[in-house]
Amino acid sequence: MSDERFSPENATFDEIRGLFRALPPADLESGTAAVSRETQLTKPSGSLGRLEELTRWLAAWQGKYPPTVEHPRICVFAANHGVTAKGVSAYPAEVTAQMVQNFISGGAAVNQLAQLFDADLRVYEMALDQPTADFTEEAAMETGDCAKAMAYGMMGVEPGIDLLCLGEMGIGNSTSAAAICHALYGGTAEDWTGPGTGVTGDAFSAKVKAVADGVALHKARTEDPLELFAAVGGLELAAIAGAVLAARMARVPVLLDGYACTAAAAVLHAADPRSIEHCQVAHCSAEPGHRLLLEKIGKEPILDLGMRLGEGSGAALAIGILKSAVACHTGMATFADAGVSGPA
């Protein structure tokens, strides 16, 4: 997104809302071209299962045929959360900055996957020394700060990329994700709260209480998804949501990572269900709330491997699935080319 209106310095929720009115639709012609070729390839119809669906999805949202996965980008947004003061995580807040340095030095899981699948990895630090406020006591962010964080995330979508993988790093963000989902979809705080980094016992009880207290405090803001986002969200989650919107405007398909990442996208879905049609959820996290969230937004994960690492690792891993889908679709011979008899 190069539009100056959405620079981090002057973005507003009104401008963000304007994007919902300008969402480009899928390119049905490109999607149809993918379906047409699938029927001619040397295999029984539908025998590649979901790979066929993913190829069609890529073509429709890239707005071109054939689709490509030659220039994927992984964006990992990192920020800190004031709610960690309530003892909701097994790790201290300084781990966020330490892990950012690990990403930079190439030592994290996502680094290995990015290298394996020839993806461009970008890590964005978001004021790590200025965590959001504790949302059990006040709004996590002012609305202007949330809008600016969304605009900052938009900057990760640049010309030339053909797939955007989104992830996060932020101690405390599974608490924020649980609060977002509890506020959007109801139920109890226990329904949406999981172990995150591995909390148990009293720490887990504190986490559940923080989610319940935060949602109760900001109940008046739950009617507006963006206002809710500012109340209980996080800077990195807002950046993810902004990147999703920017990718839509630029016709770049998106792979969402786990629970926190999907919770950020769920805010957009609550504002306008069309806004995440160009997104696939890369994997189902071991966080129990993620599976419930996927049901709410109508998304089927590509992978289900019991992962709960975050940092875009599941989205990075799914790049390989999409590369495989495109390779089969574009490289396989047709019945005519191979001299193979088609179905009777």
LUMTORKE-691865 format. One record per residue (C-alpha): residue number from 1; residue in three letters; x, y, z. Coordinates in Angstrom, 1 decimal. Each point is the difference from the previous one (the first is absolute). Layout:
+-----+-----+--------+--------+--------+
|   n | res |   east |  north |     up |
+-----+-----+--------+--------+--------+
| NUM | ala |      X |      Y |      Z |
...
+-----+-----+--------+--------+--------+
END
This chain:
+-----+-----+--------+--------+--------+
|   n | res |   east |  north |     up |
+-----+-----+--------+--------+--------+
|   1 | met |    0.0 |    0.0 |    0.0 |
|   2 | ser |    1.7 |    3.2 |   -1.2 |
|   3 | asp |   -2.9 |    2.3 |    0.6 |
|   4 | glu |    1.2 |    2.8 |    2.4 |
|   5 | arg |   -3.3 |    0.0 |    1.8 |
|   6 | phe |    1.0 |   -3.3 |    1.6 |
|   7 | ser |    3.4 |    1.0 |    1.2 |
|   8 | pro |    0.4 |   -0.9 |    3.7 |
|   9 | glu |    0.2 |    3.7 |    0.9 |
|  10 | asn |   -3.5 |    1.0 |   -1.0 |
|  11 | ala |   -2.2 |   -3.1 |   -0.3 |
|  12 | thr |   -3.4 |   -0.1 |    1.6 |
|  13 | phe |   -2.8 |   -2.5 |    0.4 |
|  14 | asp |   -2.1 |    1.9 |   -2.4 |
|  15 | glu |    2.6 |   -0.5 |   -2.7 |
|  16 | ile |    0.3 |   -3.7 |    0.9 |
|  17 | arg |   -3.7 |   -0.4 |   -0.2 |
|  18 | gly |    0.1 |    1.5 |   -3.5 |
|  19 | leu |    2.0 |   -2.9 |   -1.2 |
|  20 | phe |   -2.9 |   -2.4 |    0.8 |
|  21 | arg |   -2.0 |    1.9 |   -2.6 |
|  22 | ala |    2.6 |   -0.5 |   -2.7 |
|  23 | leu |    0.9 |   -3.7 |    0.4 |
|  24 | pro |    0.8 |   -1.5 |   -3.5 |
|  25 | pro |   -1.8 |   -3.2 |   -0.8 |
|  26 | ala |    1.6 |   -3.3 |   -1.0 |
|  27 | asp |    0.9 |   -0.3 |   -3.7 |
|  28 | leu |   -2.5 |   -2.7 |   -1.1 |
|  29 | glu |    1.5 |   -0.3 |   -3.5 |
|  30 | ser |    3.4 |   -1.0 |    1.5 |
|  31 | gly |   -1.6 |   -2.4 |    2.4 |
|  32 | thr |   -2.0 |   -1.6 |   -2.8 |
|  33 | ala |    3.1 |   -0.4 |   -2.1 |
|  34 | ala |    1.6 |   -2.0 |    2.8 |
|  35 | val |   -3.1 |   -2.2 |    0.3 |
|  36 | ser |    0.0 |   -0.6 |   -3.8 |
|  37 | arg |    3.6 |   -1.2 |    0.0 |
|  38 | glu |   -0.6 |   -2.3 |    3.0 |
|  39 | thr |   -2.5 |   -1.9 |   -2.1 |
|  40 | gln |    2.6 |   -0.7 |   -2.7 |
|  41 | leu |    2.9 |   -1.2 |    2.2 |
|  42 | thr |    1.0 |   -3.6 |    0.0 |
|  43 | lys |   -1.8 |   -1.0 |    3.2 |
|  44 | pro |   -3.5 |   -0.9 |    1.1 |
|  45 | ser |   -2.1 |    3.0 |    0.6 |
|  46 | gly |    0.4 |    1.4 |    3.5 |
|  47 | ser |    2.8 |   -2.5 |    0.9 |
|  48 | leu |    2.4 |    2.7 |    1.3 |
|  49 | gly |   -2.7 |    1.1 |    2.4 |
|  50 | arg |    0.6 |    3.3 |    1.7 |
|  51 | leu |    3.1 |    0.8 |   -2.1 |
|  52 | glu |   -2.4 |    0.6 |   -2.9 |
|  53 | glu |   -2.1 |    2.4 |    2.1 |
|  54 | leu |    3.1 |    1.9 |    1.1 |
|  55 | thr |    1.2 |    0.4 |   -3.5 |
|  56 | arg |   -3.4 |    1.5 |   -1.0 |
|  57 | trp |    0.1 |    2.2 |    3.1 |
|  58 | leu |    3.5 |    1.3 |   -0.9 |
|  59 | ala |   -1.0 |    0.8 |   -3.6 |
|  60 | ala |   -3.2 |    1.8 |    1.0 |
|  61 | trp |    1.6 |    2.2 |    2.6 |
|  62 | gln |    3.2 |    0.7 |   -1.9 |
|  63 | gly |   -2.2 |    1.0 |   -2.9 |
|  64 | lys |    2.1 |   -1.9 |   -2.5 |
|  65 | tyr |    0.4 |   -3.4 |   -1.6 |
|  66 | pro |    2.0 |   -2.0 |    0.6 |
|  67 | pro |    0.6 |    0.8 |    3.6 |
|  68 | thr |    3.5 |    0.1 |    1.5 |
|  69 | val |    1.8 |   -0.4 |    3.3 |
|  70 | glu |    3.3 |    1.3 |   -1.1 |
|  71 | his |    0.4 |    3.1 |    2.3 |
|  72 | pro |   -1.6 |   -0.8 |    3.4 |
|  73 | arg |    0.5 |    2.3 |    2.9 |
|  74 | ile |   -0.2 |   -0.8 |    3.7 |
|  75 | cys |   -0.8 |    3.0 |    2.2 |
|  76 | val |    0.5 |   -0.5 |    3.7 |
|  77 | phe |   -1.2 |    2.9 |    2.2 |
|  78 | ala |    1.2 |    0.3 |    3.5 |
|  79 | ala |   -1.4 |    2.1 |    2.9 |
|  80 | asn |   -0.4 |   -0.2 |    3.8 |
|  81 | his |   -3.2 |   -0.1 |    2.1 |
|  82 | gly |   -0.7 |    1.7 |    3.3 |
|  83 | val |   -2.2 |   -2.8 |    1.1 |
|  84 | thr |    3.1 |   -2.1 |    0.7 |
|  85 | ala |    0.2 |    1.9 |    3.3 |
|  86 | lys |   -2.9 |   -2.3 |    1.1 |
|  87 | gly |    2.2 |   -3.1 |   -0.2 |
|  88 | val |   -1.7 |   -1.4 |   -3.1 |
|  89 | ser |    3.1 |   -1.5 |   -1.7 |
|  90 | ala |    2.6 |   -2.5 |    0.9 |
|  91 | tyr |    2.7 |    2.3 |   -1.4 |
|  92 | pro |    0.9 |    3.6 |    0.9 |
|  93 | ala |   -0.8 |    2.9 |   -2.4 |
|  94 | glu |    3.7 |    0.4 |   -0.9 |
|  95 | val |   -0.1 |   -3.2 |   -1.9 |
|  96 | thr |   -1.7 |    1.8 |   -2.9 |
|  97 | ala |    3.0 |    2.1 |   -0.7 |
|  98 | gln |    2.3 |   -2.9 |    0.6 |
|  99 | met |   -1.9 |   -2.1 |   -2.6 |
| 100 | val |    0.1 |    2.9 |   -2.5 |
| 101 | gln |    3.8 |   -0.1 |    0.3 |
| 102 | asn |   -0.2 |   -3.8 |   -0.6 |
| 103 | phe |   -2.0 |    0.6 |   -3.2 |
| 104 | ile |    2.6 |    2.5 |   -1.1 |
| 105 | ser |    2.9 |   -2.4 |    0.6 |
| 106 | gly |   -1.8 |   -2.8 |   -1.7 |
| 107 | gly |   -0.5 |   -2.3 |    2.9 |
| 108 | ala |   -3.8 |   -0.4 |    0.2 |
| 109 | ala |   -2.2 |   -2.7 |   -1.6 |
| 110 | val |   -1.5 |    2.5 |   -2.5 |
| 111 | asn |    3.5 |    0.8 |   -1.2 |
| 112 | gln |    0.6 |   -3.6 |   -1.0 |
| 113 | leu |   -3.4 |   -0.3 |   -1.8 |
| 114 | ala |    0.5 |    3.3 |   -1.8 |
| 115 | gln |    3.3 |   -1.2 |   -1.3 |
| 116 | leu |   -1.4 |   -3.4 |   -1.0 |
| 117 | phe |   -2.8 |    1.5 |   -2.0 |
| 118 | asp |    2.0 |    3.0 |   -1.4 |
| 119 | ala |   -2.2 |    2.5 |    1.7 |
| 120 | asp |    0.8 |    3.6 |    0.9 |
| 121 | leu |   -0.2 |    0.3 |    3.8 |
| 122 | arg |   -0.6 |    3.5 |    1.5 |
| 123 | val |   -0.2 |    0.7 |    3.7 |
| 124 | tyr |   -1.6 |    3.2 |    1.2 |
| 125 | glu |    0.6 |    1.2 |    3.6 |
| 126 | met |   -2.8 |    2.1 |    1.3 |
| 127 | ala |    1.1 |    2.2 |    2.9 |
| 128 | leu |    1.1 |   -2.9 |    2.1 |
| 129 | asp |    0.9 |    2.4 |    2.8 |
| 130 | gln |   -3.5 |    1.4 |    0.0 |
| 131 | pro |   -2.5 |   -2.8 |    0.7 |
| 132 | thr |   -3.7 |    0.5 |   -0.3 |
| 133 | ala |   -1.9 |    0.8 |    3.1 |
| 134 | asp |   -1.3 |   -2.7 |    2.3 |
| 135 | phe |   -3.5 |   -0.5 |   -1.5 |
| 136 | thr |   -1.4 |   -1.3 |    3.3 |
| 137 | glu |    0.4 |    3.6 |    1.2 |
| 138 | glu |   -0.3 |    2.2 |   -3.1 |
| 139 | ala |   -0.1 |   -0.2 |   -3.7 |
| 140 | ala |    3.1 |   -1.8 |   -1.4 |
| 141 | met |    0.3 |    2.7 |   -2.7 |
| 142 | glu |   -1.4 |    3.4 |   -0.9 |
| 143 | thr |   -2.0 |   -0.3 |   -3.2 |
| 144 | gly |    2.5 |    2.1 |   -1.9 |
| 145 | asp |    2.9 |   -2.2 |    1.1 |
| 146 | cys |   -1.9 |   -3.1 |   -1.1 |
| 147 | ala |   -0.7 |    1.6 |   -3.4 |
| 148 | lys |    3.7 |    0.9 |   -0.3 |
| 149 | ala |    1.0 |   -3.5 |    0.8 |
| 150 | met |   -2.3 |   -1.3 |   -2.8 |
| 151 | ala |    1.5 |    2.5 |   -2.4 |
| 152 | tyr |    3.5 |   -1.2 |    1.0 |
| 153 | gly |   -1.0 |   -3.5 |   -0.8 |
| 154 | met |   -1.1 |    1.1 |   -3.5 |
| 155 | met |    3.5 |    1.0 |   -0.8 |
| 156 | gly |    1.0 |   -3.7 |    0.0 |
| 157 | val |   -1.9 |   -0.5 |   -3.3 |
| 158 | glu |    2.3 |    1.1 |   -2.8 |
| 159 | pro |   -0.1 |   -0.5 |   -3.8 |
| 160 | gly |    1.4 |   -3.3 |   -1.3 |
| 161 | ile |   -1.1 |   -2.4 |    2.8 |
| 162 | asp |   -2.5 |   -2.7 |   -1.0 |
| 163 | leu |   -0.8 |   -1.4 |    3.4 |
| 164 | leu |   -0.1 |    1.6 |    3.4 |
| 165 | cys |    0.6 |   -2.1 |    3.2 |
| 166 | leu |   -0.8 |    1.7 |    3.2 |
| 167 | gly |    1.2 |   -0.8 |    3.5 |
| 168 | glu |    0.7 |    1.7 |    3.4 |
| 169 | met |    2.3 |    0.0 |    3.0 |
| 170 | gly |   -1.3 |    1.6 |    3.2 |
| 171 | ile |    0.0 |   -1.4 |    3.6 |
| 172 | gly |   -3.6 |    0.3 |    1.1 |
| 173 | asn |   -1.6 |    0.0 |   -3.4 |
| 174 | ser |   -1.9 |   -3.2 |    0.5 |
| 175 | thr |   -1.8 |    1.8 |    2.9 |
| 176 | ser |   -0.9 |    2.8 |   -2.3 |
| 177 | ala |   -1.1 |   -2.4 |   -2.7 |
| 178 | ala |   -2.3 |   -1.8 |    2.5 |
| 179 | ala |   -1.5 |    3.3 |    1.1 |
| 180 | ile |   -0.7 |    1.0 |   -3.6 |
| 181 | cys |   -1.7 |   -3.3 |   -0.7 |
| 182 | his |   -2.0 |    0.1 |    3.3 |
| 183 | ala |   -1.2 |    3.5 |   -0.7 |
| 184 | leu |   -0.9 |   -0.8 |   -3.7 |
| 185 | tyr |   -1.7 |   -3.4 |    0.5 |
| 186 | gly |   -1.1 |   -0.2 |    3.6 |
| 187 | gly |    0.2 |   -3.2 |    2.0 |
| 188 | thr |    2.3 |    0.0 |    3.1 |
| 189 | ala |    3.6 |    1.1 |    0.4 |
| 190 | glu |    0.9 |   -3.6 |    0.6 |
| 191 | asp |   -1.3 |   -0.9 |   -3.5 |
| 192 | trp |    2.5 |    2.2 |   -1.6 |
| 193 | thr |    3.0 |   -0.2 |    2.3 |
| 194 | gly |    2.8 |   -2.5 |   -0.4 |
| 195 | pro |    3.5 |   -0.7 |    1.4 |
| 196 | gly |    1.8 |    2.3 |   -2.5 |
| 197 | thr |    3.6 |   -0.3 |    0.9 |
| 198 | gly |   -0.8 |   -2.8 |    2.5 |
| 199 | val |   -1.7 |    1.6 |    3.0 |
| 200 | thr |   -1.7 |   -2.3 |    2.5 |
| 201 | gly |   -1.4 |    0.2 |    3.5 |
| 202 | asp |   -0.3 |    3.5 |    1.5 |
| 203 | ala |    1.5 |    1.6 |   -3.1 |
| 204 | phe |   -2.7 |   -1.5 |   -2.2 |
| 205 | ser |   -2.7 |    1.1 |    2.4 |
| 206 | ala |    1.5 |    3.6 |   -0.1 |
| 207 | lys |   -0.1 |   -0.2 |   -3.8 |
| 208 | val |   -3.7 |   -1.0 |    0.0 |
| 209 | lys |   -0.8 |    2.8 |    2.4 |
| 210 | ala |    1.8 |    2.6 |   -2.0 |
| 211 | val |   -1.9 |   -1.0 |   -3.1 |
| 212 | ala |   -3.4 |    0.1 |    1.9 |
| 213 | asp |    0.9 |    3.3 |    1.7 |
| 214 | gly |    1.2 |    1.7 |   -3.1 |
| 215 | val |   -3.1 |   -0.9 |   -2.0 |
| 216 | ala |   -2.3 |    1.0 |    2.8 |
| 217 | leu |    1.7 |    3.4 |    0.3 |
| 218 | his |   -0.3 |    0.8 |   -3.6 |
| 219 | lys |   -3.4 |   -1.5 |   -0.7 |
| 220 | ala |   -1.3 |    3.3 |   -1.3 |
| 221 | arg |    2.5 |   -0.1 |   -2.8 |
| 222 | thr |   -0.9 |   -3.5 |   -1.3 |
| 223 | glu |   -2.5 |    1.2 |   -2.5 |
| 224 | asp |    2.7 |    1.5 |   -2.2 |
| 225 | pro |    2.8 |   -2.5 |   -0.9 |
| 226 | leu |    2.6 |    2.7 |   -0.5 |
| 227 | glu |   -0.8 |    1.6 |    3.3 |
| 228 | leu |    0.2 |   -3.4 |    1.6 |
| 229 | phe |    3.4 |   -0.6 |   -1.7 |
| 230 | ala |    1.4 |    3.2 |    1.6 |
| 231 | ala |   -1.4 |   -1.0 |    3.4 |
| 232 | val |    1.4 |   -3.5 |    0.4 |
| 233 | gly |    2.3 |   -0.5 |   -3.0 |
| 234 | gly |    3.7 |    0.5 |   -0.6 |
| 235 | leu |    2.2 |    2.0 |   -2.3 |
| 236 | glu |    1.3 |   -3.1 |   -1.8 |
| 237 | leu |   -3.6 |   -1.4 |   -0.4 |
| 238 | ala |   -1.1 |    3.4 |   -1.5 |
| 239 | ala |    2.9 |   -0.1 |   -2.4 |
| 240 | ile |   -1.0 |   -3.5 |   -1.1 |
| 241 | ala |   -3.5 |    1.3 |   -0.7 |
| 242 | gly |    1.3 |    2.9 |   -2.0 |
| 243 | ala |    2.2 |   -2.3 |   -2.0 |
| 244 | val |   -3.0 |   -2.2 |   -0.8 |
| 245 | leu |   -1.9 |    3.0 |   -1.3 |
| 246 | ala |    3.0 |    1.3 |   -2.0 |
| 247 | ala |    0.5 |   -3.4 |   -1.6 |
| 248 | arg |   -3.7 |   -0.1 |   -1.1 |
| 249 | met |    0.4 |    3.4 |   -1.7 |
| 250 | ala |    3.2 |   -1.2 |   -1.7 |
| 251 | arg |   -1.5 |   -3.4 |   -1.0 |
| 252 | val |    2.4 |   -2.0 |    2.1 |
| 253 | pro |   -1.3 |   -3.2 |    1.5 |
| 254 | val |    0.7 |   -0.4 |    3.8 |
| 255 | leu |    1.0 |   -2.9 |    2.2 |
| 256 | leu |   -1.0 |    0.6 |    3.6 |
| 257 | asp |    2.1 |   -1.7 |    2.8 |
| 258 | gly |   -1.6 |   -1.2 |    3.3 |
| 259 | tyr |   -2.4 |    1.2 |    2.6 |
| 260 | ala |    1.2 |    3.6 |    0.6 |
| 261 | cys |    0.4 |    0.7 |   -3.7 |
| 262 | thr |   -3.4 |   -1.4 |   -0.8 |
| 263 | ala |   -1.6 |    2.0 |    2.9 |
| 264 | ala |    1.4 |    3.2 |   -1.7 |
| 265 | ala |   -1.6 |   -1.0 |   -3.3 |
| 266 | ala |   -3.3 |   -0.8 |    1.9 |
| 267 | val |   -0.3 |    3.7 |    0.9 |
| 268 | leu |   -0.1 |    0.7 |   -3.8 |
| 269 | his |   -2.5 |   -2.8 |   -0.5 |
| 270 | ala |   -2.2 |    1.4 |    2.6 |
| 271 | ala |    0.1 |    3.4 |   -1.7 |
| 272 | asp |   -0.6 |   -1.5 |   -3.4 |
| 273 | pro |    0.1 |   -3.8 |   -0.7 |
| 274 | arg |    1.2 |    0.6 |   -3.6 |
| 275 | ser |    3.2 |    1.6 |    1.3 |
| 276 | ile |    1.8 |   -3.3 |    0.6 |
| 277 | glu |   -1.2 |   -2.0 |   -3.0 |
| 278 | his |    3.5 |    0.2 |   -1.4 |
| 279 | cys |    1.4 |   -1.6 |    3.1 |
| 280 | gln |    0.7 |   -3.7 |    0.8 |
| 281 | val |    0.8 |   -1.1 |    3.5 |
| 282 | ala |    3.3 |   -1.9 |   -0.2 |
| 283 | his |   -0.4 |   -2.3 |    2.9 |
| 284 | cys |   -2.2 |   -0.7 |    3.0 |
| 285 | ser |    1.8 |    0.9 |    3.2 |
| 286 | ala |    0.1 |   -2.2 |    3.0 |
| 287 | glu |   -1.6 |    2.9 |    1.9 |
| 288 | pro |   -3.5 |   -1.2 |    0.6 |
| 289 | gly |   -1.6 |    3.3 |   -0.9 |
| 290 | his |    1.4 |   -0.1 |   -3.5 |
| 291 | arg |   -2.2 |   -2.9 |   -1.2 |
| 292 | leu |   -3.1 |    1.7 |    1.4 |
| 293 | leu |    1.0 |    3.2 |   -1.7 |
| 294 | leu |    0.5 |   -1.7 |   -3.3 |
| 295 | glu |   -3.6 |   -1.3 |    0.2 |
| 296 | lys |   -1.2 |    3.6 |    0.7 |
| 297 | ile |    1.7 |    1.5 |   -3.1 |
| 298 | gly |   -0.6 |   -3.0 |   -2.2 |
| 299 | lys |    3.6 |   -0.9 |   -0.8 |
| 300 | glu |    1.6 |   -3.5 |   -0.4 |
| 301 | pro |    3.7 |   -0.1 |    0.9 |
| 302 | ile |    2.4 |   -1.4 |   -2.6 |
| 303 | leu |    2.0 |   -1.8 |    2.7 |
| 304 | asp |   -0.7 |   -1.4 |    3.4 |
| 305 | leu |    3.2 |   -1.0 |    1.6 |
| 306 | gly |   -0.4 |    0.9 |    3.7 |
| 307 | met |    2.2 |    3.1 |   -0.4 |
| 308 | arg |   -0.3 |    3.0 |    2.3 |
| 309 | leu |    3.3 |    1.8 |   -0.6 |
| 310 | gly |   -1.2 |    3.2 |   -1.7 |
| 311 | glu |    2.6 |    2.1 |   -1.8 |
| 312 | gly |   -1.6 |   -0.8 |   -3.3 |
| 313 | ser |    1.3 |   -3.6 |    0.1 |
| 314 | gly |   -3.2 |   -1.7 |   -1.1 |
| 315 | ala |   -0.6 |    2.5 |   -2.8 |
| 316 | ala |    3.6 |   -0.5 |   -1.2 |
| 317 | leu |   -0.4 |   -3.8 |    0.1 |
| 318 | ala |   -3.2 |    0.3 |   -2.2 |
| 319 | ile |    2.0 |    1.8 |   -2.7 |
| 320 | gly |    1.3 |   -3.5 |   -1.0 |
| 321 | ile |   -3.6 |   -1.2 |   -0.4 |
| 322 | leu |   -0.9 |    2.9 |   -2.3 |
| 323 | lys |    3.2 |   -0.4 |   -2.0 |
| 324 | ser |   -0.9 |   -3.7 |   -0.4 |
| 325 | ala |   -3.5 |    0.8 |   -1.1 |
| 326 | val |    1.3 |    2.5 |   -2.7 |
| 327 | ala |    2.7 |   -2.4 |   -1.2 |
| 328 | cys |   -2.4 |   -2.8 |   -0.5 |
| 329 | his |   -2.5 |    2.3 |   -1.7 |
| 330 | thr |    2.4 |    1.6 |   -2.4 |
| 331 | gly |    2.5 |   -2.9 |   -0.6 |
| 332 | met |   -2.3 |   -3.0 |   -0.4 |
| 333 | ala |   -0.7 |   -1.1 |   -3.6 |
| 334 | thr |   -3.6 |    0.1 |   -1.3 |
| 335 | phe |   -1.6 |   -3.1 |   -1.3 |
| 336 | ala |    0.5 |    1.4 |   -3.6 |
| 337 | asp |    3.6 |    0.8 |    0.5 |
| 338 | ala |    0.9 |   -3.4 |    1.5 |
| 339 | gly |   -2.1 |   -2.1 |   -2.3 |
| 340 | val |   -1.9 |   -1.4 |    2.9 |
| 341 | ser |   -3.6 |   -0.9 |   -0.3 |
| 342 | gly |   -2.3 |    2.2 |    2.1 |
| 343 | pro |   -3.0 |   -1.2 |    2.0 |
| 344 | ala |   -2.6 |   -2.0 |   -1.9 |
+-----+-----+--------+--------+--------+
END
